[in-house]
Amino acid sequence: MSSSEVTDAKGRPEDIRAVPVRYPGRWIAAAIVVVLAVVIVRSVVTNPHFEWSVVGEYLFDERILEGLRVTLELTVIAMAIGIVLGMLLAVMRISPNPLVSGGSWLYIWFFRGTPILVQLLFWYNFSSLYPKLALGIPFGPAFVHPNVNALITPFVAAILGLGLNEGAYMAEIVRAGIISVPDGQTDAAQSLGMTRLQTMRRIVLPQAMRVIIPPTGNETISMLKTTSLVSAIAVADLLFAAEGIYSANFKTIPLLIVASIWYIVCTSVLYVGQYYLERYYGRGSSRDQRDPLAARVLRGVLSLRRPGEHTSRGGERP
């Protein structure tokens, strides 16, 4: 190779011309995915048995929207109960007192070992075991005798079944987050004179949130879909509303599609919320936190990027 091929007119070395590596397998896989996607979409759109006109007719039906409201209420209340109960059970689980830790373990073992549908049916039929409750001094006189049939309505039974079951799973999630914090953090807090409760609230839990948030987001999304089981105990949720409509007009598939669309919309919103929570509590982490597709689409639609931020300080694109 002559010297004129490696230096420019001023005698400086020429820039290295990098040739990108070719990945033909990626292009082939992408082409297969695109073809399959087109075939599936075309089949779904052109198949008259899906009856998309019926889907559009009932998508914003008043009964469907009311069922959606009940589903969201159940999700929020059950997750609130599960998170609070899970934090309490997790702290009890790591307690040095064997009776306290054993009681927590027994609760978690029982509620994780029985199906959620069985628990819902149990609470729905709880009045057959205890027609009336007696509230008062233990082993002493009772002051209140509520009627269980009036107290535990189908909606309350759904909340009890979902919330108490979720508490068992959240307990293990919170416990995993707590034990992920190094013991040195606790020792340092105790050397400063902090109590066990202060150490847990100010030192351990804020650091454990990085581990707790991702599975908690998954549990919330799962809870939204698990609420569909309450239709078995006649709670008028989203699926129950769809079932009531198609039992009258026999449009089973279109109404199930309507319910599925609303479930997908709600879970997509939760996906985005989970991402931003993870990014907030993951500040300072060395791991690359890439935006999920839903977050990128939402940011593009809402134009979150302000004008004038298209270049970095040096004038180059970031």
N, C-alpha and C positions, 0 to 999 in steps of 0.2 A: 504494500500500500504506500503510495507516494505521500510526501509531506503536505501537498496541496489538498489532500482529501481529509486531513485531520485538523487543519488550521485554517482560519479565515484570512482575509487580506491583510489584517493588522498583526498577524502572527499569533493570535489567541486561539486556544483550542475551541473547536466547535462544540455546541451543545449536544448532549447525548440524545438521540432520538429513540424514545422508549416506545416499544411496540406492545400494545396490550395483549394479554394472554387470551386466546380464544377458548370459549366454552361451548362447543356445539351441543353437548348434552343438555345444557340449560335451555337452549333455544328449542330443542326438540321437546323437552318436558313442558315448556311454556306453550308450545303449539298444541300439544295433546290436551292440556288443560283448557285452552281457549276453545278448541273444537268440542270438547265434552260440555263445556259451559253453554256454548251456542246450541248444541243439540238439546240439552236439558231445558233451557229457557224457551226454545222454540216449541218443544213438546208441551210445556206447561201452559204457554200462552195460547197455543192453537187448539188444545184439547177442549172440546165443548163440555165435557163432563165436569170440569172445574167450576163452571157457571160463575164466571167473574162478575157478571152483572148482579147476581145475587149477593156476592161478596161486597160489592160497592154499595148495595142497598142497605145492608145490615152493619156495615163497618162502624157507622156513627149512630146506630140505633140507641135509643134511650135506655133500653134494658141492658145492652152490652156495656154502655158507659157506666151505668150504675154497678154492674158486676165488676168492672175494672176498678171502680172506686173502692169496693169492698176488698178486692184483692190487694190493692196498695195499702189499705188500712191494716189488713192482716199481716202483711210483710213488715211494715214499720213497727207495729206493736210487738209482734213475735220476736223480731230481731232486737228490739230494745230490751225485752225481757231476757232473751238469750245472752246478750252482751253483759248486762248487769249480773245475771246469775252466773255466767261463765267466769267473770272476773272474781266473784266471791268464791266459787268452787276452786278456782286455780290457786288462790291464796290459801284456802283451806288445805288443798292437796299437798302443798309444800310446807305445811306447818310441821314443826317438830313434835306436836302433840299427836300421838297415834290415834286417839279417838276422833279428833277433828279430821285428820288426813284420811282415816279409814272411812268416815262417813261420806266424805267427798268422793272417795274411790267407789264406794258402793252405789252412790247416786249415778255417777258416770257409767259404771258397769251396767246398771239396769236400763237406763234410758238409751244407751248406745246398743244394747243387746236385743231390744224389741223394736219391731217395725213401727214407723210413724203412723201408718194407717191403723194398726191395732191400738195405738195409744189414743188416736182420735176417737175411735169407736168406744174405747173404754171410758173416756171422759164424757162422751155423749150419753152413755148408759150408766153414769156414776150414781144416779138416783136410785137405781135398783139395788145398790149395795147400802147406801145411806140415804133413805128418804128424807131424813131431817138431820141437821147438824146441831151440835150443842157447843156454844162458845162461852167460855167462862174460865174459872180457876181450874187448873189441872187437878184431877181427882177430887174436885170440890163442886160447889154449886155452879150451874150454868145460867147465864143471864140472857142469852140470845139463842133462839131456835129457828134459824132460817129454813125455808123450804128449798130443798135442793133443786127441784124441778123449775122453780122460779129463778133461782140463783144462777144455775149453770144452763144458760140458753145455748143453742147450737153455736152462736158466735163466740160465746165465752169458752165453750168446749174446744172450739178450734184454736183459740188463743192459748189455752192451757196446753193442748197437745203440741202445738207448734213451738211455743215458747219454752216449755220445760224440756222438750227434746233438743232444741237448739242450744240450751244452756249446757248440756253435756258435751256437745262438740266444741262450743266456744271455750269451755274450761280447758280442754287439751290444747287449743290454739293459744290461749293466753299463757298457759303453763310453758309451752314451747318458747314463747317470746321472753318470758321471765328468766328461764334457765339459760337463754342465749346471752344474757348480760354477764360479763365476767364477774367472778366473786370479789375481785379487788374493788369494784365499784361499791359494793355493799360494805366491805370492810372500811373503805375510806369514809363513807357516810357515817358509819357507827363511831369511827374515831373522832368525828366532828360533833358527836353528841346527839345525832338524830335518832329518833325512835324507829322501830321497825315499820310503822305505818308511814312516817315521813320519808323514810328511805324508799319505800315502795312507790309512794306517790310522786316524789320529786326526782328520784334518781333512776330507779329501775324501769318503771312503766314508760317514761318518755323515750328511753333507749330501746325498749322492747317493741314499741309501736312499729318500727321498721319491719319486724318479723311478723307482727300480729295483723297488720293492715291487709296484705295480699290475700291470705286465706279468709279473712273476714269479709272482704269484697266478694270472694267466691261463694261464701256461705249466704250472703245477701241475695246474690243472683239465684242461687239454688233455692233459697226460701221463697222467692217470688214464684218459681215454678212449682214448688212443693205445695203451695196454697191450693193448687188445683185439686188436691186430695180431699179438701173440705167439702166438695160437692157430694161426697159419700154420706155426709151427715146433714145434708140439706141446708148448707150455708150458701146464700145466693152470691157466689163469687163469679168471676168471668166465665169459667167453664160451665158452671151451673146455669148461667143466663143463656149461653149458647145451646146447652142441652134442652132448656125449656123451649127455645124457639124452634129448633129442628125437630123436636118431638111433635110439634103442631103442624109444621109445613113440610116435614120429611126432607129438608135440604141439609142433610147431615154433613157432607163434605164442605160445602161453602161456609157453613157456620163454624166448623172446626178450623177452617182457614182464617176466618175472621178472628177467632180467639188466638190462633197462632201468631197472626200479625201483631196483635196488641202485646202479646208476651215478648215478641222479638223487639218491638219498639222500646218497651220498658227495660229489658235487659241491655239493650244497646246504650241507653242513657246511663245505666248503672256501670257499664264498662268504662265509659268516659270518666264518670265520677271516681271510680276506683283508680284509674290511671293518675289523675291529678292528686288524689290522696297519697298514693304511693310515691309520687314525685316530691310531694311536700315533706313527708316523713323520711324520705330517702336522701335528703340534702346532705352533701358531704360524702356520699358514697362514691367509691372509685369505679363502680360498675357503670357501663354505658347504658343510659336509660333512653331507649329509642321510643319515639311516639308510636302508639298503636294506630292502626288504620282509621279507626273511628275518631280518634282525637285529631288526626291530621285532616280528615274530611270536615269535622266540625270547625276546626280553626280556619280552614279555607273558606267555608261557607259564611262564617261570621266575620271574616276579614280581621282576625285578631292582630295581624301584623300591621303596625302603624306605618304611615308613609315616612320615608327617609331612613328606614332601617334595612335597606337592600344591600348595603355594603358595610364592611367592617371599618375600623379606624384607619387602616392602611389604604383604603380605597379599593380593596379587593373583596370579592365575594367571600363570605365565611364558608 
